């Protein structure tokens, strides 16, 4: 079954209307000074060819540095999957009350892509594979899949989903990554394939039991905002599906034990 469904025509507007009525929160991703940023948003109004969003309060509020006509990505978890689309800023408006942070007008997208929920479940890397990861600061420094920045960390992929990954790093590597930091990472899912590369934010850092490694919980950012990113998202869905099948095959083989005569 296809992991990505396309919605065209009148469907995007119908989805946005439903999201507005049910007050489903969303995430807006955007580029500012060459780095990806994210903000929690809520749909506030729907017009003929545009819709308004309001920025949700956060623990560390910061200015939303975007311009009219700038492309942005929007993603939200709803119904049977994660809905993602690319749009652009069309206007800025005042807040409806004194406590608001203003509204941002976005164009209604021509299409919305829906990624099946199962692609966002974490799948462990099969035990038969060792998948090395290269990770560097400031994610957009390396756009060529064959090249890496001068300074990067080397780690091991632990698990993967369409929304991010878990990577183990040796604690001896310096500098130590920081929670909240934006990074780029690259890994090769299978030995015969081209590398997968995307930007992510470090959401969690936990030591392993032996204290020799740290495990980084990474959330992918910006994949919904560009055609290139959505291509990477589809590859991640494929990787999740294949790793799941390999793991299931291993379990089934272990269940079939030979009978000693």
Protein Blocks (a to p, Z undefined) as FASTA:
>chain_A
ZZbdcdehjlmmmmmmmmmmnopacdddddeehiacddddddfbdcfkbccddddddfbd
cdddddehiacdddddehjbccddddddfbdcddfbfkbgbjadddddfbdcdddfklmp
ccdddfkbccdddddehjllpmbfkbccfbdcddddfbdcfkbccddddfkbccdddehi
acdddddfbfkbccdddddddfbdcddfkopaccdddddehklmpmklmmmmmmmmmmmm
mmmmmmmmmmmmmmmccddZZ
